[in-house]
Amino acid sequence: MKRETLAFLANNPFYTKRFAYYVGRRCRSASIQSIAKELNLDWHQVKEMDKQYMQEQLRRAGRPAPEAIGVDEISIRKGHTYRIVVSDLMRKRPIWFGGVDRSEESMDLFFQEWGESKTRKIRLAVMDMWKPFRKSTLKNRPDTAILFDKFHVMKHLGDALDKVRKSEYGRLSGEERTYIKGQKFTLLSRKANLSLDGKRSLKKLLKANQRLSKAYLLKETFGQLWSYDREGWARKFFDNWKASLKWQRLPSFEKFAAMIEKHWDGIVAYCRPENKVPLGFVEGLNNKIRVIQRRAYGLRDEEYLRLKVLTCMLEEI
């Protein structure tokens, strides 16, 4: 007996590709459980149809040869279990999810799996200051320019400011403490993003504590570094910023300045016109991945998570 293959059928002969793709599209904005309940389907069946949909998305999108990549790690479960995500910054989409941790060997897997023909055009890699990522990239693509991500740099600066907040809270007592208590979010947020009440609280806090006021001003002005088009002007700005730390008694800021000095080449690289890439994409992708992980809470299928991450920026089919 001969069994005929029908092109319109999905992997499972009990439903068509059109229906599988419909379910997959629905799963882009809703959980597997809610779709299964709505369509009166088995939970595992919905997940498999969603997988088919995402695999077809990736097949149609193809494998690009990126010129600028973003590299970051995500935590997939407790216990320092990481995977690496590599993005194509020009096409604004993740292209690789893998590794077993955030080591140099795991990063090497991207270059091995993607191959010489697909990676030889890479001229720029945007990443945090994690040394294994940098070593692997330069080992596999020696001519690649390394650019340290602005958002990771500013996170380190935010941590320095928070240490000042904690130090002041521990040093003070009584009414002076009340201005600081519960103001971590207010201090670390951009002023433009604060509500009216938040701006009032910030003004009151900075007026009450001179040391925190100086630290906050230093944090706010440092972001100007990424506005320069010439390396010389950027260097002059940083030298003046670093000089302003003198006599301020802010050891966490001094430590931050030393870190910037050590990684200066990877930060100032943004001044070059050819390196003007969307730095916010990697951070935005991380936020999307966190939403995906919350929606898939309790799911232990890593291949499903990989497909979700790689297709989160692709158009519907």
Rosetta silent file (secondary structure, phi, psi, omega in degrees, C-alpha in Angstrom):
SEQUENCE: MKRETLAFLANNPFYTKRFAYYVGRRCRSASIQSIAKELNLDWHQVKEMDKQYMQEQLRRAGRPAPEAIGVDEISIRKGHTYRIVVSDLMRKRPIWFGGVDRSEESMDLFFQEWGESKTRKIRLAVMDMWKPFRKSTLKNRPDTAILFDKFHVMKHLGDALDKVRKSEYGRLSGEERTYIKGQKFTLLSRKANLSLDGKRSLKKLLKANQRLSKAYLLKETFGQLWSYDREGWARKFFDNWKASLKWQRLPSFEKFAAMIEKHWDGIVAYCRPENKVPLGFVEGLNNKIRVIQRRAYGLRDEEYLRLKVLTCMLEEI
SCORE:     score description
SCORE:     0.000 S_00000001
   1 L     0.000  131.906 -178.704    0.000    0.000    0.000 S_00000001
   2 L   -97.614  131.933  178.733    1.369    3.401   -0.986 S_00000001
   3 L  -103.666  119.617 -175.842    0.966    6.348    1.388 S_00000001
   4 L   -83.292  139.218  177.051    0.737    9.680   -0.400 S_00000001
   5 L   -91.441  126.638 -179.873    2.458   12.758    1.045 S_00000001
   6 L  -108.025  123.558 -173.511    0.254   15.847    1.104 S_00000001
   7 L   -63.148  -28.419 -175.311    2.077   19.178    1.148 S_00000001
   8 L   -82.374   -8.252  178.454   -0.621   20.985    3.099 S_00000001
   9 E   -81.995  146.398  176.201   -0.413   18.588    6.073 S_00000001
  10 L   -81.319 -170.395 -179.964    1.761   19.460    9.063 S_00000001
  11 L   -59.612  -33.949  176.915    4.143   17.016   10.776 S_00000001
  12 L   -97.179  124.534 -175.729    1.118   15.442   12.420 S_00000001
  13 L   -69.002   -3.355 -178.265   -1.416   14.166    9.821 S_00000001
  14 L   -86.241   -5.073  176.106   -4.354   15.108   12.065 S_00000001
  15 L  -149.131  158.877 -176.435   -4.104   18.839   11.265 S_00000001
  16 E   -88.629  165.326  176.640   -3.011   21.061    8.370 S_00000001
  17 H   -63.483  -37.271 -179.206   -0.063   23.455    8.186 S_00000001
  18 H   -60.067  -41.671  178.863   -2.488   26.343    7.979 S_00000001
  19 H   -69.141  -40.409  179.192   -3.987   25.375   11.335 S_00000001
  20 H   -61.161  -41.309 -179.513   -0.525   24.798   12.872 S_00000001
  21 H   -70.105  -32.938  176.062    0.588   28.262   11.729 S_00000001
  22 H   -62.909  -45.934  178.458   -2.612   29.796   13.113 S_00000001
  23 H   -63.045  -42.335  178.827   -1.858   28.259   16.504 S_00000001
  24 H   -60.194  -41.760  178.207    1.773   29.413   16.254 S_00000001
  25 H   -63.560  -39.295  179.182    0.701   32.991   15.557 S_00000001
  26 H   -65.173  -34.327 -178.213   -1.614   32.917   18.549 S_00000001
  27 L   -72.657   -9.546  176.950    1.235   31.651   20.753 S_00000001
  28 L   -70.089  -25.624 -176.003    3.264   34.782   19.988 S_00000001
  29 L  -124.021    2.724 -178.703    1.029   36.789   22.309 S_00000001
  30 L  -142.530  162.668 -178.790   -0.524   34.178   24.603 S_00000001
  31 L   -78.197  159.264  177.324    0.546   31.211   26.712 S_00000001
  32 H   -59.054  -43.248 -176.330    0.339   27.589   25.546 S_00000001
  33 H   -61.552  -43.046 -178.412   -2.124   26.810   28.322 S_00000001
  34 H   -68.346  -37.655  178.047   -4.556   29.579   27.354 S_00000001
  35 H   -68.092  -41.637  178.808   -4.476   28.610   23.642 S_00000001
  36 H   -60.860  -41.306  179.418   -4.977   24.920   24.493 S_00000001
  37 H   -67.402  -42.250 -177.920   -7.980   25.800   26.638 S_00000001
  38 H   -65.520  -41.979 -176.200   -9.474   28.120   24.033 S_00000001
  39 H   -95.301    2.483  179.540   -9.131   25.663   21.132 S_00000001
  40 L    57.905   49.391 -179.338   -9.854   22.562   23.227 S_00000001
  41 L  -119.272  163.055  174.788   -6.489   21.001   22.364 S_00000001
  42 L   -72.191  140.922 -179.030   -3.886   19.051   24.311 S_00000001
  43 H   -54.595  -45.474 -178.290   -1.163   21.258   25.881 S_00000001
  44 H   -66.981  -33.415  179.533    1.659   19.219   24.246 S_00000001
  45 H   -66.560  -41.199  178.089   -0.041   19.393   20.861 S_00000001
  46 H   -63.157  -43.011 -179.663   -0.184   23.202   21.013 S_00000001
  47 H   -62.907  -41.736  179.167    3.488   23.369   21.941 S_00000001
  48 H   -65.699  -38.218  176.830    4.482   21.129   19.011 S_00000001
  49 H   -66.491  -38.242  176.994    2.443   23.241   16.574 S_00000001
  50 H   -63.009  -40.151  177.299    4.104   26.374   17.957 S_00000001
  51 H   -61.348  -44.721  179.234    7.508   24.726   17.385 S_00000001
  52 H   -60.092  -42.074  179.408    6.616   23.945   13.763 S_00000001
  53 H   -61.004  -46.580 -177.985    5.541   27.533   13.231 S_00000001
  54 H   -68.549  -37.292  176.785    8.808   28.923   14.652 S_00000001
  55 H   -62.494  -37.316  177.300   10.953   26.469   12.673 S_00000001
  56 H   -69.817  -37.604  175.276    9.240   27.665    9.498 S_00000001
  57 H   -57.177  -47.347 -179.170    9.854   31.279   10.507 S_00000001
  58 H   -66.201  -38.827  178.945   13.577   30.576   10.860 S_00000001
  59 H   -61.315  -43.653 -179.256   13.693   28.672    7.560 S_00000001
  60 H   -70.824  -34.080 -179.026   12.138   31.600    5.712 S_00000001
  61 H   -72.497  -27.001  179.218   14.337   34.189    7.463 S_00000001
  62 L    73.925 -178.781  179.612   17.511   32.316    6.490 S_00000001
  63 L  -112.048  104.855 -176.861   20.965   32.606    8.040 S_00000001
  64 L   -74.333  164.526  172.747   22.446   36.072    7.448 S_00000001
  65 L  -105.940   92.377 -171.116   26.130   36.986    7.283 S_00000001
  66 L   -70.319  150.532  174.192   26.201   39.738    9.950 S_00000001
  67 L  -101.293  -31.688  178.396   28.503   42.767    9.901 S_00000001
  68 E  -132.523  126.965 -178.668   27.792   43.899   13.466 S_00000001
  69 E  -118.791  151.848  171.125   26.845   41.518   16.266 S_00000001
  70 E  -111.774  136.634 -177.398   25.638   41.967   19.827 S_00000001
  71 E  -124.106  128.589  177.786   26.717   39.404   22.430 S_00000001
  72 E  -152.907  164.347  176.292   25.050   38.881   25.795 S_00000001
  73 E  -114.347  153.058  173.218   24.188   36.090   28.211 S_00000001
  74 E  -126.628  148.535  176.492   20.845   35.180   29.737 S_00000001
  75 E   -90.937  124.530 -177.026   20.154   33.138   32.852 S_00000001
  76 E   -98.721  -13.901  173.322   17.819   30.244   32.040 S_00000001
  77 E  -166.795  171.782 -178.873   17.436   28.962   35.603 S_00000001
  78 L   -65.957  156.979  177.445   18.778   29.422   39.116 S_00000001
  79 L    94.630   28.143  178.316   22.311   28.363   39.948 S_00000001
  80 L    55.952   47.840  175.925   24.245   30.477   37.439 S_00000001
  81 E   -99.837  110.250 -172.867   23.030   28.518   34.410 S_00000001
  82 E  -116.952  155.811  167.783   23.653   30.724   31.388 S_00000001
  83 E  -132.356  153.212 -177.899   23.234   30.641   27.622 S_00000001
  84 E   -99.340  137.463  175.796   24.726   33.074   25.111 S_00000001
  85 E  -117.295  124.609  176.796   22.598   35.094   22.696 S_00000001
  86 E  -110.778  132.490 -177.308   24.207   36.585   19.572 S_00000001
  87 E  -119.603  150.932  170.852   22.256   39.201   17.599 S_00000001
  88 E   -92.001  108.610 -172.758   22.578   40.758   14.164 S_00000001
  89 L   -73.455  -25.941  179.922   22.495   44.459   15.032 S_00000001
  90 L   -77.213  -38.775  178.599   21.896   45.687   11.486 S_00000001
  91 L   -89.219   -8.198  178.077   18.913   43.385   10.894 S_00000001
  92 L    55.521   58.159  176.691   17.801   43.756   14.529 S_00000001
  93 E  -154.611  144.131  173.281   17.221   40.079   15.242 S_00000001
  94 E   -70.403  140.859 -177.351   18.844   37.365   17.393 S_00000001
  95 E  -121.839  -12.451 -179.071   20.640   34.782   15.247 S_00000001
  96 E  -151.953  137.218  177.227   22.184   32.315   17.731 S_00000001
  97 E  -135.522  116.399 -177.324   21.276   30.889   21.132 S_00000001
  98 E  -177.764 -160.485 -173.423   23.624   28.337   22.623 S_00000001
  99 L    85.017  174.880  177.499   26.613   27.313   24.669 S_00000001
 100 L  -115.974   -9.606  177.923   26.549   25.640   28.062 S_00000001
 101 L  -163.301 -156.815  178.345   27.668   28.668   30.107 S_00000001
 102 L  -114.018   37.252 -178.638   29.233   32.076   29.420 S_00000001
 103 L   -86.829  170.857  176.607   32.784   30.830   28.920 S_00000001
 104 H   -62.382  -38.630 -179.930   35.178   31.435   26.035 S_00000001
 105 H   -64.166  -38.265  178.362   34.589   27.857   24.829 S_00000001
 106 H   -66.959  -39.222  177.819   30.831   28.420   24.678 S_00000001
 107 H   -66.651  -33.960  176.982   31.322   31.615   22.676 S_00000001
 108 H   -58.848  -31.553 -178.025   33.613   29.696   20.311 S_00000001
 109 H   -60.728  -32.548  177.750   30.649   27.458   19.470 S_00000001
 110 H   -60.779  -48.448 -178.261   28.924   30.372   17.717 S_00000001
 111 H   -66.971  -34.666  178.794   31.831   30.827   15.300 S_00000001
 112 H   -69.938  -45.461 -178.027   32.106   27.065   14.762 S_00000001
 113 H   -72.304  -35.765 -177.399   28.386   26.539   14.103 S_00000001
 114 H   -78.204  -30.971  173.739   27.936   29.667   12.011 S_00000001
 115 L    87.912  159.659 -178.533   31.042   28.920    9.934 S_00000001
 116 H   -59.288  -43.693 -175.390   33.743   30.920    8.199 S_00000001
 117 H   -64.879  -29.968 -177.694   31.542   32.021    5.297 S_00000001
 118 H   -92.623  -16.015 -176.213   28.915   33.552    7.601 S_00000001
 119 H  -109.925   -9.481 -174.854   31.247   35.202   10.141 S_00000001
 120 L   -68.349  -18.453  179.448   34.053   36.631    8.007 S_00000001
 121 L   -86.572   -5.247 -178.249   32.144   39.886    7.399 S_00000001
 122 L   -64.755  120.121 -179.776   31.832   40.669   11.121 S_00000001
 123 L  -113.621  -15.599 -177.191   33.561   44.015   11.685 S_00000001
 124 E  -144.598  137.376  176.276   32.046   45.023   15.032 S_00000001
 125 E  -129.111  119.594  178.833   31.012   43.161   18.203 S_00000001
 126 E   -99.310  128.049 -175.290   29.019   44.932   20.933 S_00000001
 127 E  -155.760  173.682  171.531   29.212   43.249   24.357 S_00000001
 128 L   -82.304 -173.587 -173.951   29.625   43.837   28.058 S_00000001
 129 L   -87.974   24.047  179.098   33.087   43.840   29.621 S_00000001
 130 L   -73.727  116.959 -171.497   33.092   40.074   30.191 S_00000001
 131 H   -59.550  -42.210 -178.976   36.587   38.961   29.156 S_00000001
 132 H   -57.827  -36.229  178.223   35.753   35.477   27.737 S_00000001
 133 H   -64.627  -43.656 -178.924   33.421   36.999   25.103 S_00000001
 134 H   -65.534  -43.867 -179.216   36.102   39.440   24.017 S_00000001
 135 H   -63.245  -43.489 -179.296   38.842   36.794   23.890 S_00000001
 136 H   -64.280  -43.503 -178.501   36.742   34.389   21.829 S_00000001
 137 H   -63.028  -45.888 -178.547   35.680   37.068   19.338 S_00000001
 138 H   -71.359  -28.368  177.070   39.220   38.336   18.753 S_00000001
 139 H   -68.825  -42.245 -177.085   40.555   34.788   18.517 S_00000001
 140 H   -86.168  -31.647  179.631   38.061   33.824   15.818 S_00000001
 141 L  -135.247   80.769 -172.746   37.807   37.219   14.067 S_00000001
 142 L   -59.413  -25.827 -177.404   41.031   39.167   14.860 S_00000001
 143 L   -87.142    1.055 -176.825   40.025   42.222   12.790 S_00000001
 144 L   -74.846  134.842  174.425   36.750   42.778   14.656 S_00000001
 145 E   -82.536  135.250  179.497   36.360   46.025   16.603 S_00000001
 146 E   -99.832  128.501  177.972   35.108   45.520   20.171 S_00000001
 147 E  -125.336  123.525 -179.758   32.556   47.998   21.529 S_00000001
 148 E   -82.480  130.793 -173.814   31.402   47.820   25.146 S_00000001
 149 L   -63.287  128.796 -178.909   27.665   48.233   25.518 S_00000001
 150 H   -56.661  -40.044 -174.066   26.597   51.589   26.986 S_00000001
 151 H   -69.247  -33.229  176.112   23.813   50.036   29.070 S_00000001
 152 H   -72.205  -37.422  177.824   26.161   47.635   30.838 S_00000001
 153 H   -62.801  -46.226 -179.304   28.620   50.475   31.519 S_00000001
 154 H   -67.328  -26.954  175.389   25.836   52.645   32.958 S_00000001
 155 H   -65.070  -41.578  176.608   24.675   49.718   35.088 S_00000001
 156 H   -61.456  -38.610  178.787   28.118   49.646   36.735 S_00000001
 157 H   -67.972  -38.620  175.595   27.795   53.388   37.343 S_00000001
 158 H   -61.828  -38.576  177.082   24.332   52.862   38.850 S_00000001
 159 H   -63.650  -37.920  178.708   25.829   50.244   41.186 S_00000001
 160 H   -64.316  -41.420  177.777   28.472   52.800   42.241 S_00000001
 161 H   -65.343  -38.971 -179.560   25.736   55.326   43.044 S_00000001
 162 H   -66.024  -32.514  176.568   23.782   52.724   45.017 S_00000001
 163 H   -65.537  -36.075  176.331   26.860   52.023   47.149 S_00000001
 164 H   -65.500  -42.337  178.666   26.977   55.726   48.026 S_00000001
 165 H   -59.209  -46.572 -179.702   23.273   55.571   48.963 S_00000001
 166 H   -65.180  -38.788  179.308   23.864   52.560   51.234 S_00000001
 167 H   -63.922  -42.458  179.698   26.923   54.207   52.790 S_00000001
 168 H   -68.469  -38.328  178.835   24.988   57.384   53.564 S_00000001
 169 H   -63.029  -39.693  179.008   22.051   55.429   54.982 S_00000001
 170 H   -71.805  -29.156 -177.199   24.413   53.580   57.324 S_00000001
 171 H   -79.634  -33.950 -174.199   26.200   56.774   58.338 S_00000001
 172 L   -92.000  172.330  177.847   23.138   58.865   59.133 S_00000001
 173 L  -151.972  168.005  175.777   20.386   58.457   61.706 S_00000001
 174 L    65.791 -140.342 -175.043   17.045   59.911   62.661 S_00000001
 175 H   -64.160  -32.165 -179.478   15.240   62.276   60.300 S_00000001
 176 H   -61.599  -29.203  179.857   18.204   62.496   57.906 S_00000001
 177 H   -71.091  -32.222 -173.392   17.751   58.790   57.151 S_00000001
 178 H   -63.377  -27.165  178.867   14.104   59.189   56.139 S_00000001
 179 L   -68.728  -28.074 -174.653   15.055   61.117   52.987 S_00000001
 180 L   -92.041  -33.510 -174.264   17.143   58.152   51.769 S_00000001
 181 L   -59.332  128.414  176.659   14.974   55.213   52.800 S_00000001
 182 L    74.860   15.928 -175.981   13.124   53.611   49.871 S_00000001
 183 L  -107.280   16.847 -179.016   14.661   55.950   47.266 S_00000001
 184 H   -59.641  -48.472 -178.866   16.815   53.450   45.350 S_00000001
 185 H   -61.754  -40.849 -179.365   14.532   53.444   42.291 S_00000001
 186 H   -62.322  -41.870 -178.405   14.304   57.250   42.320 S_00000001
 187 H   -71.017  -40.273 -173.112   18.081   57.640   42.364 S_00000001
 188 H   -85.325  -15.054  178.852   18.895   55.020   39.734 S_00000001
 189 L   -80.244  155.383  172.360   16.187   55.994   37.235 S_00000001
 190 L   -69.173  141.957 -176.352   16.673   58.634   34.580 S_00000001
 191 H   -58.627  -37.174 -178.326   15.140   61.901   35.710 S_00000001
 192 H   -65.320  -22.677 -177.823   13.028   62.108   32.542 S_00000001
 193 H   -90.367   -5.040 -177.300   11.410   58.743   33.387 S_00000001
 194 L   -80.673  149.431  173.931   10.308   59.737   36.884 S_00000001
 195 L   -74.179  174.198  179.490    6.744   60.647   37.774 S_00000001
 196 H   -61.455  -41.534  177.677    5.955   64.058   39.241 S_00000001
 197 H   -65.416  -37.448  178.621    6.050   62.596   42.766 S_00000001
 198 H   -64.144  -40.522  179.072    9.337   60.891   41.960 S_00000001
 199 H   -66.884  -36.818  176.918   10.895   64.172   40.814 S_00000001
 200 H   -65.176  -43.354  179.136    9.729   65.883   43.997 S_00000001
 201 H   -63.320  -40.414  179.658   11.232   63.108   46.142 S_00000001
 202 H   -63.908  -44.671 -179.765   14.489   63.308   44.206 S_00000001
 203 H   -60.810  -42.301 -179.727   14.701   67.091   44.623 S_00000001
 204 H   -66.204  -41.293 -179.324   14.076   66.779   48.364 S_00000001
 205 H   -64.749  -46.947 -177.082   16.655   63.975   48.704 S_00000001
 206 H   -68.558  -29.059  177.437   19.416   65.800   46.798 S_00000001
 207 H   -73.220  -32.168 -176.369   18.779   68.977   48.763 S_00000001
 208 H   -82.180  -25.545 -175.342   19.029   67.088   52.070 S_00000001
 209 L  -130.660  107.880 -174.848   22.225   65.115   51.288 S_00000001
 210 H   -67.821  -36.912 -178.156   25.123   66.867   49.591 S_00000001
 211 H   -66.415  -43.730  176.917   27.212   63.728   49.063 S_00000001
 212 H   -66.276  -34.440  178.570   24.378   61.937   47.274 S_00000001
 213 H   -62.112  -44.345  178.740   23.698   65.106   45.276 S_00000001
 214 H   -65.240  -42.925 -179.630   27.267   65.145   43.958 S_00000001
 215 H   -64.333  -40.031  179.556   27.180   61.413   43.168 S_00000001
 216 H   -65.190  -43.002  179.150   23.861   61.773   41.325 S_00000001
 217 H   -62.703  -39.802  177.383   25.156   64.687   39.253 S_00000001
 218 H   -63.152  -40.536  178.939   28.254   62.669   38.320 S_00000001
 219 H   -65.376  -43.266 -177.740   26.044   59.763   37.223 S_00000001
 220 H   -67.017  -39.455 -176.564   23.779   61.979   35.116 S_00000001
 221 H   -76.102  -24.293 -175.158   26.620   63.815   33.336 S_00000001
 222 H   -62.855  -30.493 -179.514   28.607   60.671   32.486 S_00000001
 223 H   -60.085  -16.988  178.588   26.091   59.664   29.792 S_00000001
 224 H   -63.649  -20.906 -176.949   27.355   62.584   27.706 S_00000001
 225 H   -54.441  -34.837 -175.855   30.395   60.445   26.847 S_00000001
 226 H   -84.363    5.679 -179.582   28.476   58.653   24.067 S_00000001
 227 H   -94.794   -6.340 -175.380   27.531   61.911   22.309 S_00000001
 228 L   -86.621  144.541  177.620   31.021   62.659   20.969 S_00000001
 229 L  -101.209   -7.708  179.558   32.076   61.981   17.371 S_00000001
 230 L  -125.071  137.289 -176.602   35.803   62.417   18.024 S_00000001
 231 H   -64.078  -34.620 -179.472   37.925   60.327   20.325 S_00000001
 232 H   -63.248  -41.844  178.776   39.939   63.358   21.472 S_00000001
 233 H   -68.881  -38.319  178.002   36.865   65.192   22.722 S_00000001
 234 H   -62.964  -40.978  179.617   35.578   62.049   24.443 S_00000001
 235 H   -64.803  -41.274  179.631   38.939   61.649   26.195 S_00000001
 236 H   -63.164  -42.343  178.745   38.934   65.270   27.333 S_00000001
 237 H   -61.502  -46.068 -177.852   35.426   64.877   28.745 S_00000001
 238 H   -65.694  -39.456  178.722   36.356   61.723   30.648 S_00000001
 239 H   -62.089  -40.808  178.341   39.548   63.264   32.054 S_00000001
 240 H   -67.222  -39.598  179.352   37.543   66.256   33.333 S_00000001
 241 H   -63.846  -43.172 -179.568   34.876   63.944   34.771 S_00000001
 242 H   -66.843  -37.293  179.825   37.524   61.843   36.519 S_00000001
 243 H   -65.790  -29.705 -178.901   39.269   64.964   37.852 S_00000001
 244 L   -70.892  -10.997  177.704   35.992   66.117   39.409 S_00000001
 245 L   -76.038  -16.522 -176.340   36.097   63.035   41.688 S_00000001
 246 L   -61.593  132.982  179.183   39.039   64.518   43.598 S_00000001
 247 L    69.804    8.243 -177.988   38.212   65.303   47.225 S_00000001
 248 L   -86.696  -13.818 -179.365   34.680   63.942   46.827 S_00000001
 249 L    56.352   52.047  179.077   35.242   60.867   49.040 S_00000001
 250 L  -124.913   77.839 -175.617   33.401   58.545   46.629 S_00000001
 251 H   -59.439  -34.274  179.495   35.481   55.329   46.503 S_00000001
 252 H   -65.920  -33.433  177.800   32.880   53.438   44.430 S_00000001
 253 H   -73.849  -35.796  177.152   33.070   56.157   41.738 S_00000001
 254 H   -64.951  -39.282  177.163   36.860   56.077   41.793 S_00000001
 255 H   -65.596  -39.507  176.937   36.716   52.303   41.274 S_00000001
 256 H   -62.653  -44.421  179.795   34.287   52.829   38.379 S_00000001
 257 H   -61.406  -37.683  177.767   36.618   55.405   36.792 S_00000001
 258 H   -65.918  -37.613  177.657   39.509   52.927   37.032 S_00000001
 259 H   -65.054  -41.830  178.009   37.382   50.295   35.291 S_00000001
 260 H   -63.148  -42.440  178.706   36.556   52.736   32.461 S_00000001
 261 H   -59.258  -42.291 -178.487   40.240   53.587   32.110 S_00000001
 262 H   -66.809  -32.320 -177.103   41.089   49.899   31.810 S_00000001
 263 L  -109.706   25.213 -171.384   38.453   49.323   29.117 S_00000001
 264 H   -58.108  -44.139 -176.351   38.763   52.695   27.397 S_00000001
 265 H   -58.439  -38.235 -178.905   39.461   51.410   23.872 S_00000001
 266 H   -77.039  -14.303  177.942   36.246   49.395   23.847 S_00000001
 267 H   -93.968  -46.553 -177.893   34.189   52.389   25.024 S_00000001
 268 H   -70.246  -12.860  179.105   35.641   55.147   22.871 S_00000001
 269 H   -58.418  -22.829 -178.933   35.214   52.944   19.783 S_00000001
 270 H   -67.304  -18.738  179.916   31.648   54.298   19.573 S_00000001
 271 H   -67.525  -25.361 -177.750   33.038   57.675   18.417 S_00000001
 272 L   -73.674  134.113 -175.447   33.975   56.207   15.029 S_00000001
 273 H   -55.231  -36.530 -177.339   31.240   56.753   12.407 S_00000001
 274 H   -71.352  -11.465 -178.528   31.329   53.120   11.236 S_00000001
 275 H  -103.363   11.827  179.628   30.523   51.953   14.792 S_00000001
 276 L   -79.731   85.077 -179.694   27.296   53.947   15.217 S_00000001
 277 L  -114.036  161.219 -179.621   24.963   50.995   15.736 S_00000001
 278 L   -69.342   95.847 -176.619   21.724   50.800   17.785 S_00000001
 279 L   -67.616  -23.108 -177.765   23.148   50.115   21.259 S_00000001
 280 H   -77.067  -10.513 -175.562   19.692   49.844   22.791 S_00000001
 281 H   -64.366  -45.581 -176.962   18.751   46.777   20.751 S_00000001
 282 H   -61.133  -41.452  179.008   20.593   44.239   22.928 S_00000001
 283 H   -66.776  -40.163  177.729   19.007   45.655   26.097 S_00000001
 284 H   -64.021  -38.114  177.304   15.573   45.671   24.447 S_00000001
 285 H   -63.852  -40.746  178.145   16.065   42.059   23.372 S_00000001
 286 H   -59.954  -39.462  177.805   16.952   41.085   26.941 S_00000001
 287 H   -64.373  -40.651  177.470   13.679   42.604   28.136 S_00000001
 288 H   -62.385  -42.716 -179.501   11.773   40.602   25.509 S_00000001
 289 H   -63.422  -38.987  178.069   13.517   37.402   26.580 S_00000001
 290 H   -63.037  -37.011  176.754   12.572   38.020   30.217 S_00000001
 291 H   -65.206  -43.146  178.308    8.926   38.359   29.152 S_00000001
 292 H   -59.567  -44.073 -179.047    9.211   35.074   27.200 S_00000001
 293 H   -65.425  -38.078  178.011   10.712   33.348   30.250 S_00000001
 294 H   -65.963  -40.155 -179.144    7.948   34.600   32.544 S_00000001
 295 H   -68.392  -31.946 -178.548    5.285   33.402   30.110 S_00000001
 296 L  -100.307   27.615 -178.043    7.001   29.994   29.839 S_00000001
 297 L   -56.107  130.007  178.679    7.565   29.681   33.604 S_00000001
 298 L    91.041   -9.269 -179.472    8.055   26.057   34.596 S_00000001
 299 L   -80.949  128.725 -176.028    8.759   24.902   31.036 S_00000001
 300 L  -106.350    9.487 -179.164   11.915   22.767   30.886 S_00000001
 301 L   -86.699   98.674 -176.775   12.128   22.420   27.086 S_00000001
 302 H   -68.078  -31.560  177.506   15.265   24.404   26.216 S_00000001
 303 H   -63.652  -36.571  177.500   14.783   23.895   22.475 S_00000001
 304 H   -64.777  -43.489  177.504   11.403   25.594   22.782 S_00000001
 305 H   -62.385  -42.104  178.792   13.025   28.550   24.590 S_00000001
 306 H   -58.355  -46.476  179.200   15.719   28.724   21.892 S_00000001
 307 H   -63.864  -40.216  178.687   13.102   28.918   19.148 S_00000001
 308 H   -61.144  -43.606 -179.108   11.158   31.561   21.075 S_00000001
 309 H   -66.162  -46.128 -175.173   14.271   33.728   21.471 S_00000001
 310 H   -70.434  -20.886 -177.667   15.382   33.391   17.832 S_00000001
 311 H  -107.212    0.938 -172.855   11.934   34.228   16.431 S_00000001
 312 L   -65.928  -20.396  179.565   10.871   36.978   18.850 S_00000001
 313 L  -106.707    1.328 -177.684   11.880   39.712   16.360 S_00000001
 314 L   -86.857  154.899  179.876   10.717   37.981   13.183 S_00000001
 315 L   -75.378  160.181  176.713    7.527   38.869   11.351 S_00000001
 316 L   -69.610  153.941  176.744    4.501   36.598   11.381 S_00000001
 317 L  -117.185    0.000    0.000    4.026   34.108    8.532 S_00000001
